[in-house]
Each structure stands twice: as structure tokens, then as C-alpha cells.
Amino acid sequence: MNAPASPAGYPRECERIARTRDGAQYRIRPIRPDDLEREYEFVRGLSHDTLYNRLMYEVHEPTDALIRPLVNIDYDRHMALVALDTDATGAEHIVGVARYAVDPQRAEHEFAVAVTDAWQGRGVGTTLLRELFAHARRRGLRRLAGTVLPGNERMLALARRLGLELSINRDDPSLVRIAKDFGQPP
């Protein structure tokens, strides 16, 4: 079976093989439009707590309006890296996603990460964010920031491990703002 054609602007340089802390191999690559069903499966497979921590609102069943824009990105203003596990039949499943969206009106751009419950605590989120940050820096972005619920201890611990700045969110003091400053572009 032939791999689908890469969309325009697809950054092939972001593809790589990675390993979890416990040695499981997975693949990292930019998301593609043909990941639509994999993205639905990923979101449906997240526990209530993981999904709520990521979106900060209740989602009972993901809709086309939620999922389709997540896989149809331009790789310029929006970037998403997926971590893929391959099952015994050769089918790939998304186990993690890290993404950013560029806001041309601001110097700070939004980022987020989510990892399926079974793959949490194994280094997938750390690796995805490091790869996403490296890509953002290569693209000339200077700062990425995200919003985290104060009870999302795993994400806050990950932010601390990666040396991100933590602060009270100015727009909503009940939330934590995490940020990575890249300084001057390379």
C-alpha cells in the first residue's frame, strides 16, 4: 500500500522515530488530512479527565467541526506533530499530539499537548514538545504559551521539567499560563 501524498508545505524534516522511557518505539511526524479518523479515535480514546484538562470544557462526542480543522493545517500558521504507535496489524494510532497556532497580531503564540492515558508518564509529551519547540524556533517564532488548569499536575510538572515559565493567567487568574521563550530567531 502506498503512503498518501504529502500535503503542500508538509515539513518532512519533522519526521523521526522516538522511544519512550521504557523502550517502546513510536513515530513522530506532522499531522496530515488523512489522519482524520486517527484523530477522531485519539480524542474518543482520551479519558474524561485528560480531555477536560486539554480542552477545559466537557466534550461527550467529538464533532466534525472540532476534529476536521485539527488535521487540515497549513504547516505555516498552524503546526501539529503526532506520536504514532503501530499495532500488530500495521495500523497506526495517534497516542499524542503537540500543536501551535500562530497569531500574527501577537508576539506570543498558543501551544498545547495531549497524550493518551496509556502513554502518559513515558516521555511522549516531553519529546513532542521538544520537537514542537525546535520546529517553532526554526520557523522564527520567539515565544509559545499555553493555558493549564491548576489541577493538571502532570502538565505543570512537564512544564517545570522543560524549564517553561509558569505564571498566573492575566485573562483568567484561576488558570496557569506556561510559556517558552526562544529569544532571537536562529
URKA-V432109 format. One record per residue. N is the residue number from 1. RES is the residue in three letters. PHI is phi in radians with two decimals (* if undefined). OMEGA is omega as a letter, one per 30 degrees, with the letter a starting at -180 (999 if undefined). Layout:
((N	RES	PHI	OMEGA) (N	RES	PHI	OMEGA))
This chain:
((1	MET	*	a) (2	ASN	-1.40	l) (3	ALA	-1.23	l) (4	PRO	-1.12	l) (5	ALA	-1.11	l) (6	SER	-1.30	l) (7	PRO	-1.18	l) (8	ALA	-0.98	l) (9	GLY	1.39	a) (10	TYR	-1.03	a) (11	PRO	-1.50	a) (12	ARG	-1.01	a) (13	GLU	-1.14	l) (14	CYS	-1.51	a) (15	GLU	-1.36	l) (16	ARG	-2.90	l) (17	ILE	-1.74	l) (18	ALA	-2.33	l) (19	ARG	-2.31	l) (20	THR	-1.29	l) (21	ARG	-1.03	a) (22	ASP	-1.66	l) (23	GLY	1.66	l) (24	ALA	-1.25	l) (25	GLN	-1.55	l) (26	TYR	-2.58	a) (27	ARG	-1.96	l) (28	ILE	-2.01	l) (29	ARG	-2.78	l) (30	PRO	-1.12	l) (31	ILE	-1.18	l) (32	ARG	-2.33	l) (33	PRO	-1.00	a) (34	ASP	-1.29	l) (35	ASP	-1.49	a) (36	LEU	-0.91	a) (37	GLU	-1.16	l) (38	ARG	-1.11	l) (39	GLU	-1.19	l) (40	TYR	-1.00	l) (41	GLU	-1.03	l) (42	PHE	-1.05	a) (43	VAL	-1.11	l) (44	ARG	-1.09	a) (45	GLY	-1.45	l) (46	LEU	-1.28	l) (47	SER	-1.16	l) (48	HIS	-0.93	a) (49	ASP	-1.13	a) (50	THR	-1.11	l) (51	LEU	-1.13	l) (52	TYR	-1.12	l) (53	ASN	-1.09	a) (54	ARG	-1.37	a) (55	LEU	-1.62	a) (56	MET	1.19	l) (57	TYR	-2.71	a) (58	GLU	-1.32	l) (59	VAL	-2.30	a) (60	HIS	-1.62	l) (61	GLU	-2.54	a) (62	PRO	-1.10	a) (63	THR	-1.77	l) (64	ASP	-1.04	l) (65	ALA	-1.12	l) (66	LEU	-1.42	a) (67	ILE	-1.46	a) (68	ARG	-0.96	l) (69	PRO	-1.14	a) (70	LEU	-1.28	a) (71	VAL	-1.84	l) (72	ASN	-1.81	a) (73	ILE	-1.98	a) (74	ASP	-1.75	l) (75	TYR	1.12	l) (76	ASP	-1.99	l) (77	ARG	-1.44	l) (78	HIS	-2.29	l) (79	MET	-2.42	l) (80	ALA	-2.47	l) (81	LEU	-1.87	l) (82	VAL	-1.93	l) (83	ALA	-1.79	a) (84	LEU	-2.09	l) (85	ASP	-1.82	l) (86	THR	-1.89	a) (87	ASP	-1.46	a) (88	ALA	-1.07	l) (89	THR	-1.54	a) (90	GLY	1.62	l) (91	ALA	-1.33	l) (92	GLU	-1.64	l) (93	HIS	-2.29	l) (94	ILE	-1.28	l) (95	VAL	-2.00	l) (96	GLY	-2.91	l) (97	VAL	-2.49	l) (98	ALA	-2.19	a) (99	ARG	-2.54	l) (100	TYR	-2.38	l) (101	ALA	-2.31	a) (102	VAL	-1.47	l) (103	ASP	-1.89	a) (104	PRO	-1.09	l) (105	GLN	-1.48	a) (106	ARG	-2.28	l) (107	ALA	-1.51	a) (108	GLU	-1.89	a) (109	HIS	-2.05	a) (110	GLU	-1.41	l) (111	PHE	-2.38	l) (112	ALA	-2.74	l) (113	VAL	-2.54	l) (114	ALA	-2.54	l) (115	VAL	-2.34	l) (116	THR	-1.04	a) (117	ASP	-0.97	a) (118	ALA	-1.16	a) (119	TRP	-1.82	l) (120	GLN	-1.22	l) (121	GLY	1.34	a) (122	ARG	-2.00	l) (123	GLY	1.66	a) (124	VAL	-1.16	l) (125	GLY	-1.08	l) (126	THR	-1.04	a) (127	THR	-1.13	l) (128	LEU	-1.03	a) (129	LEU	-1.18	l) (130	ARG	-1.05	l) (131	GLU	-1.15	l) (132	LEU	-1.10	l) (133	PHE	-1.10	l) (134	ALA	-1.09	l) (135	HIS	-1.13	l) (136	ALA	-1.04	l) (137	ARG	-1.12	l) (138	ARG	-1.06	l) (139	ARG	-1.37	l) (140	GLY	1.59	l) (141	LEU	-1.25	a) (142	ARG	-1.85	a) (143	ARG	-2.75	l) (144	LEU	-2.06	l) (145	ALA	-2.48	l) (146	GLY	-2.42	l) (147	THR	-1.98	a) (148	VAL	-2.29	l) (149	LEU	-1.19	a) (150	PRO	-1.10	l) (151	GLY	-1.51	a) (152	ASN	-1.48	a) (153	GLU	-1.05	a) (154	ARG	-1.10	a) (155	MET	-1.21	l) (156	LEU	-1.14	l) (157	ALA	-1.14	l) (158	LEU	-1.08	l) (159	ALA	-1.05	l) (160	ARG	-1.12	l) (161	ARG	-1.04	a) (162	LEU	-1.49	l) (163	GLY	1.28	l) (164	LEU	-1.32	l) (165	GLU	-1.34	l) (166	LEU	-2.03	l) (167	SER	-2.68	l) (168	ILE	-1.28	l) (169	ASN	-1.22	a) (170	ARG	-1.12	a) (171	ASP	-1.32	a) (172	ASP	-2.62	a) (173	PRO	-1.06	l) (174	SER	-1.44	a) (175	LEU	-2.01	l) (176	VAL	-1.83	l) (177	ARG	-1.79	l) (178	ILE	-2.02	a) (179	ALA	-2.59	l) (180	LYS	-2.17	a) (181	ASP	-1.78	a) (182	PHE	-1.70	a) (183	GLY	1.22	a) (184	GLN	-1.26	l) (185	PRO	-1.05	a) (186	PRO	-1.14	999))
